[in-house]
Amino acid sequence: MTTGTAGRTTGARVLRAVAALAVAGALTAAAGGDRARDCAEGRALAGTGNRIGFEHARVGHEYWVSLPLQTNDSGEPLTLLRTRWLHVPRGVEVLRYGVVTLREMGGYGLVISDDAQLRRDGLARVGAERPVPVPPHASAEAYVLARVRVTGPVADDLSGYRVRYRQGAAEYRQDLLWDAAIRLRPEDPRA
């Protein structure tokens, strides 16, 4: 064991490095980090590859952005565990993800909307993200929505998303195509 000044300096550096790694890991987990390398690539979900858009956003405002309804193309039931955007453009920050059922959404859920508009449309509040079962050859009974904040001009789309799901005893991940275009209102001077 070294007790000199150099030994204490080296020990302090090692402790700071370990602490920094622990903090980075905790922040990644808290932000909903995806451990994509620990599960196999899945193929059970049908891709839609479409686009929705909203051209009236304002800097500092928050919106709900829906991802498509997931369809199980396989002959076995599965459970959706988590959905995350793969590309979040500059000017948009994802705050959290939530789930709302088809019944609560009145049968549709492809929206980019703020809370006030959802209430005016008579739609439900979005609940916390939770597992969603999907029968074989059927669609889910719930949408996943992302809560986003516009932080500045947005020139690119939210695009691509990853779904983690459980089928049988195994977990899978599947990357699918979907774009959501959020643009500032034309009269916003920060556009």
Phi, psi and omega in degrees: 000131181267133180244001180286174179300318179297321179294320178293321179295315179295317179298319179295320178297317180298315179298319178296320179296316179296317179297319179297318178296319179296317179296316179300318178296319179294319179294321178297315179295318181294329181276005179081031180307148184253120177272062188298335183284347185265012176215159184284157175288127180261166179220017186280338185267140177277132178273150180249323177055058181236189183214138171239160183212160179211120186248023182232025182289157177231142178299134180091348180271157180246146183220155170264131179239119182275147169260162185293157175294130183277137179241129179274110179275354186267172179269007179238145177294156175217166178233121176289129182255317185200143178230135181219141172295142176273323180235118176247116185287162173301139180099354179229137177236128176276124182267318180190173177240151179214173182232141174221138183280161176301320180297316179294330180270004179070024176096351178225159181207009179277093186223154158232108191208155173269173183298320182298317179294320177300317179294318179299325178282358179076022182267158185283164171287149181277127180272175179297150178297136182213163178298141180234116178285145178226118179294165177299142177050044181214169177260155176296157177263014181211150175260151168259133176238147176253134175270119182237153174242134176274122184252352181176190178303142182239117182251351183232169182262153161296131184211149181062146177213155179245132176248130171256133180216161177249133176224117189067227181266359185253151172256144181229163171232146178216129177265132184229163181266137175186135180236144174229116181264119176244123180230151179287150175301143183303327183277355179290119183295343179272001183288000000 
